[in-house]
Amino acid sequence: MHEHLYIVCYDIADPKRWRAVFKLMKGFGEWVQLSVFQCRLSPPRHAELIATLDQIIQHDEDHILLMDLGPAKNVQPRVTSLGKRNFEPIERQAVVI
């Protein structure tokens, strides 16, 4: 499976939609900080995430960025983390459905 590592950041204008996006993102990746997730996604999961987000947001009010960092097995994130939380790259895990 060819997974890529993504950083997903979002700015959602409405609190109800923000909660819906946050809840959805928890099913696709690891929460890094407010409105930022890191995700390991296969092409089908990436397409599913985009399609679902597209249905939730209001395109004239909200904004979502999905930054593709490349193949997950080859990515060596260079991150500077300041403050109370340390950044740990997301590891590959089995998904139980």
Residue frames as a rotation matrix with the C-alpha (Angstrom) as fourth column:
MET 1
0.582 0.813 0.000 0.00
0.813 -0.582 0.000 0.00
0.000 0.000 -1.000 0.00
HIS 2
-0.442 -0.739 0.508 1.39
0.753 -0.614 -0.238 3.39
0.488 0.277 0.828 -1.01
GLU 3
0.594 0.615 -0.519 0.55
0.802 -0.501 0.325 5.79
-0.061 -0.609 -0.791 1.79
HIS 4
-0.197 -0.599 0.776 1.57
0.409 -0.770 -0.490 9.42
0.891 0.221 0.397 1.82
LEU 5
-0.345 0.023 -0.938 2.02
0.910 -0.238 -0.341 11.58
-0.231 -0.971 0.061 4.89
TYR 6
-0.054 0.443 0.895 -0.23
0.521 -0.752 0.404 14.65
0.852 0.488 -0.190 4.93
ILE 7
-0.838 0.021 -0.545 -0.52
0.451 -0.534 -0.715 17.68
-0.306 -0.845 0.438 7.16
VAL 8
-0.177 0.872 0.457 -4.12
0.739 -0.189 0.646 18.90
0.650 0.452 -0.611 7.20
CYS 9
-0.868 -0.072 -0.492 -4.88
0.383 -0.728 -0.569 22.42
-0.317 -0.682 0.659 8.46
TYR 10
-0.261 0.844 0.469 -8.28
0.803 -0.080 0.590 24.04
0.536 0.531 -0.657 8.47
ASP 11
-0.972 0.128 -0.196 -9.97
-0.012 -0.864 -0.504 27.34
-0.234 -0.488 0.841 9.21
ILE 12
-0.487 0.872 0.054 -13.71
0.722 0.367 0.587 26.78
0.492 0.325 -0.808 9.60
ALA 13
-0.703 0.175 0.689 -15.94
-0.210 -0.977 0.034 29.81
0.680 -0.121 0.724 10.19
ASP 14
0.252 0.925 0.285 -18.87
-0.702 -0.028 0.712 28.08
0.667 -0.379 0.642 11.92
PRO 15
-0.393 -0.449 0.803 -18.37
-0.906 0.338 -0.254 26.24
-0.157 -0.827 -0.540 15.26
LYS 16
0.491 0.636 0.595 -20.81
-0.486 0.767 -0.419 23.47
-0.723 -0.083 0.686 14.27
ARG 17
0.925 -0.211 -0.315 -18.95
-0.219 0.380 -0.899 22.78
0.309 0.900 0.306 11.01
TRP 18
0.001 -0.974 0.227 -15.61
-0.860 -0.117 -0.496 23.06
0.509 -0.195 -0.838 12.85
ARG 19
-0.110 0.022 0.994 -16.71
-0.792 0.601 -0.101 20.29
-0.600 -0.799 -0.048 15.26
ALA 20
0.863 0.464 0.202 -17.86
-0.230 0.715 -0.660 18.13
-0.451 0.523 0.724 12.32
VAL 21
0.631 -0.709 -0.315 -14.48
-0.420 0.029 -0.907 18.54
0.652 0.705 -0.279 10.60
PHE 22
-0.213 -0.726 0.654 -12.59
-0.962 0.040 -0.269 17.88
0.169 -0.686 -0.707 13.84
LYS 23
0.253 0.403 0.880 -14.60
-0.587 0.787 -0.191 14.70
-0.769 -0.468 0.435 14.50
LEU 24
0.988 0.093 -0.126 -14.04
-0.155 0.505 -0.849 13.51
-0.015 0.858 0.513 10.93
MET 25
0.365 -0.927 -0.090 -10.31
-0.641 -0.181 -0.746 14.21
0.675 0.330 -0.660 11.07
LYS 26
-0.041 -0.357 0.933 -9.92
-0.939 0.333 0.085 12.16
-0.341 -0.873 -0.349 14.28
GLY 27
0.664 0.358 0.656 -10.94
-0.154 0.924 -0.349 9.15
-0.732 0.131 0.669 12.17
PHE 28
0.952 -0.290 0.095 -8.27
0.145 0.154 -0.977 9.84
0.269 0.944 0.189 9.56
GLY 29
0.113 -0.982 0.150 -5.21
0.219 -0.123 -0.968 10.94
0.969 0.142 0.202 11.50
GLU 30
-0.049 -0.279 -0.959 -3.51
0.993 0.090 -0.077 12.17
0.108 -0.956 0.273 14.62
TRP 31
0.889 0.403 0.216 -4.35
0.354 -0.905 0.235 15.51
0.290 -0.132 -0.948 16.18
VAL 32
-0.151 -0.987 0.059 -1.25
0.795 -0.157 -0.585 17.72
0.587 -0.041 0.809 16.32
GLN 33
-0.845 0.041 -0.534 -2.81
0.358 -0.699 -0.619 20.93
-0.398 -0.714 0.576 17.62
LEU 34
-0.027 0.938 -0.346 -5.93
0.114 -0.341 -0.933 23.03
-0.993 -0.065 -0.098 17.19
SER 35
0.762 0.520 -0.387 -7.13
-0.323 -0.213 -0.922 22.60
-0.562 0.827 0.005 13.58
VAL 36
0.056 -0.782 -0.621 -4.01
-0.977 0.086 -0.196 20.65
0.207 0.618 -0.759 12.52
PHE 37
0.734 0.156 0.662 -3.74
-0.317 0.940 0.130 16.90
-0.601 -0.305 0.738 11.91
GLN 38
-0.436 -0.761 -0.481 -1.14
-0.876 0.237 0.419 14.60
-0.205 0.604 -0.770 10.44
CYS 39
0.580 0.735 0.351 -2.45
-0.540 0.670 -0.509 11.67
-0.609 0.106 0.786 8.41
ARG 40
-0.773 -0.622 0.123 -1.06
-0.337 0.568 0.751 8.61
-0.537 0.539 -0.649 6.65
LEU 41
0.266 0.960 -0.082 -3.39
-0.470 0.055 -0.881 8.07
-0.842 0.273 0.465 3.72
SER 42
-0.519 -0.231 0.823 -3.61
0.560 0.635 0.532 5.65
-0.645 0.737 -0.201 0.83
PRO 43
-0.988 0.154 0.027 -5.00
-0.073 -0.609 0.790 7.09
0.138 0.778 0.613 -2.42
PRO 44
-0.283 0.952 -0.118 -8.53
0.492 0.250 0.834 5.73
0.823 0.178 -0.539 -1.71
ARG 45
0.083 0.281 -0.956 -8.52
0.987 -0.154 0.040 7.13
-0.136 -0.947 -0.290 1.87
HIS 46
-0.802 -0.412 -0.433 -7.24
0.333 -0.909 0.250 10.48
-0.496 0.056 0.866 0.57
ALA 47
-0.817 0.551 0.171 -10.08
0.019 -0.271 0.962 10.62
0.577 0.789 0.211 -1.96
GLU 48
-0.003 0.834 -0.552 -12.60
0.800 0.333 0.499 9.63
0.600 -0.440 -0.668 0.74
LEU 49
-0.260 -0.171 -0.950 -11.34
0.835 -0.534 -0.132 12.37
-0.485 -0.828 0.281 3.08
ILE 50
-0.976 -0.144 -0.162 -11.51
0.046 -0.866 0.498 15.05
-0.212 0.479 0.852 0.39
ALA 51
-0.569 0.821 0.050 -15.01
0.217 0.090 0.972 14.00
0.794 0.564 -0.229 -0.71
THR 52
0.106 0.620 -0.777 -16.31
0.943 0.184 0.276 14.02
0.314 -0.762 -0.566 2.87
LEU 53
-0.491 -0.352 -0.797 -14.70
0.621 -0.783 -0.037 17.37
-0.611 -0.513 0.603 3.73
ASP 54
-0.978 0.107 0.176 -16.12
0.084 -0.574 0.815 18.82
0.189 0.812 0.553 0.51
GLN 55
-0.186 0.976 -0.116 -19.62
0.517 0.198 0.833 17.94
0.836 0.095 -0.541 1.73
ILE 56
0.118 0.198 -0.973 -19.13
0.991 -0.081 0.104 19.49
-0.058 -0.977 -0.206 5.19
ILE 57
-0.571 -0.513 -0.641 -17.56
0.577 -0.806 0.131 22.85
-0.583 -0.295 0.757 4.45
GLN 58
0.769 0.630 -0.108 -18.99
0.417 -0.622 -0.663 26.06
-0.484 0.465 -0.741 3.03
HIS 59
0.167 -0.799 0.578 -16.59
0.986 0.135 -0.100 26.92
0.002 0.586 0.810 0.21
ASP 60
0.253 -0.034 0.967 -17.16
0.342 -0.932 -0.123 30.67
0.905 0.362 -0.224 0.48
GLU 61
0.762 0.100 0.639 -16.46
-0.499 -0.538 0.679 30.75
0.412 -0.837 -0.361 4.26
ASP 62
0.786 -0.412 0.462 -14.08
-0.164 0.581 0.798 27.89
-0.597 -0.702 0.388 5.12
HIS 63
0.461 -0.711 -0.531 -10.59
-0.785 -0.047 -0.618 26.83
0.415 0.702 -0.579 4.04
ILE 64
0.797 -0.266 0.542 -8.76
-0.119 0.811 0.573 23.51
-0.592 -0.521 0.615 4.28
LEU 65
0.269 -0.790 -0.551 -5.17
-0.940 -0.091 -0.327 22.75
0.208 0.606 -0.768 3.26
LEU 66
0.904 -0.136 0.406 -3.92
0.024 0.963 0.270 19.20
-0.428 -0.234 0.873 2.69
MET 67
0.392 -0.857 -0.336 -0.13
-0.919 -0.385 -0.088 19.26
-0.054 0.343 -0.938 2.36
ASP 68
0.988 -0.084 -0.129 1.35
0.051 0.970 -0.239 16.10
0.145 0.230 0.962 0.82
LEU 69
0.493 -0.854 0.168 4.78
-0.734 -0.304 0.607 15.47
-0.467 -0.422 -0.777 2.38
GLY 70
-0.186 -0.550 -0.814 5.44
-0.904 0.420 -0.077 12.45
0.384 0.722 -0.575 0.17
PRO 71
0.204 0.240 -0.949 5.55
-0.093 0.970 0.225 8.68
0.974 0.042 0.220 0.61
ALA 72
0.793 0.251 0.555 5.02
-0.523 -0.186 0.832 7.97
0.312 -0.950 -0.016 4.32
LYS 73
0.885 -0.458 -0.081 7.68
0.447 0.790 0.419 5.29
-0.128 -0.407 0.905 4.57
ASN 74
0.065 -0.913 0.403 10.35
0.904 -0.117 -0.412 7.67
0.423 0.391 0.817 3.23
VAL 75
0.464 0.170 0.869 9.37
0.010 -0.982 0.187 10.91
0.886 -0.078 -0.457 4.99
GLN 76
-0.193 -0.535 -0.823 11.67
0.948 0.114 -0.296 12.06
0.252 -0.837 0.485 7.75
PRO 77
0.696 0.550 0.461 9.86
0.454 -0.835 0.311 15.14
0.556 -0.007 -0.831 9.12
ARG 78
-0.589 -0.791 -0.167 12.14
0.709 -0.406 -0.577 17.89
0.388 -0.458 0.800 10.37
VAL 79
0.421 0.851 0.314 9.98
0.405 -0.486 0.774 19.67
0.812 -0.199 -0.549 12.90
THR 80
-0.841 -0.517 0.160 10.78
0.103 -0.444 -0.890 22.22
0.532 -0.732 0.426 15.56
SER 81
0.222 0.932 -0.287 8.30
0.501 0.144 0.853 21.85
0.836 -0.334 -0.435 18.42
LEU 82
-0.814 -0.432 0.389 8.10
-0.057 -0.606 -0.793 24.47
0.578 -0.668 0.468 21.15
GLY 83
-0.190 0.776 0.601 5.88
-0.897 -0.386 0.215 24.36
0.399 -0.498 0.770 24.22
LYS 84
-0.100 0.233 0.967 3.98
-0.878 0.437 -0.196 21.70
-0.468 -0.869 0.161 26.10
ARG 85
0.782 0.431 0.450 3.50
-0.189 0.852 -0.488 19.08
-0.594 0.297 0.748 23.34
ASN 86
-0.428 -0.904 0.019 6.18
-0.351 0.186 0.918 17.15
-0.833 0.386 -0.396 21.50
PHE 87
0.390 0.490 -0.780 5.67
-0.907 0.059 -0.416 16.32
-0.158 0.870 0.467 17.85
GLU 88
-0.407 -0.444 0.798 5.85
-0.235 0.895 0.379 12.62
-0.883 -0.033 -0.469 16.96
PRO 89
-0.614 0.189 -0.766 5.49
-0.779 0.010 0.627 11.46
0.126 0.982 0.141 13.34
ILE 90
0.375 0.855 0.360 2.47
-0.842 0.476 -0.253 9.21
-0.388 -0.208 0.898 12.90
GLU 91
-0.740 -0.617 0.269 3.36
-0.498 0.771 0.398 5.53
-0.452 0.160 -0.877 12.57
ARG 92
-0.439 0.569 -0.695 1.61
-0.592 0.399 0.700 3.02
0.676 0.719 0.162 10.34
GLN 93
-0.707 0.319 0.631 -1.19
-0.484 0.432 -0.761 1.23
-0.515 -0.844 -0.152 12.22
ALA 94
-0.833 0.540 0.118 -3.81
0.519 0.690 0.505 -1.33
0.191 0.482 -0.855 11.41
VAL 95
-0.707 0.693 0.141 -7.26
-0.699 -0.715 0.013 0.14
0.110 -0.089 0.990 10.92
VAL 96
-0.874 0.481 0.069 -10.11
0.432 0.834 -0.343 -1.84
-0.222 -0.270 -0.937 12.49
ILE 97
-0.741 0.670 -0.048 -13.48
-0.581 -0.603 0.546 -1.27
0.337 0.433 0.836 10.85
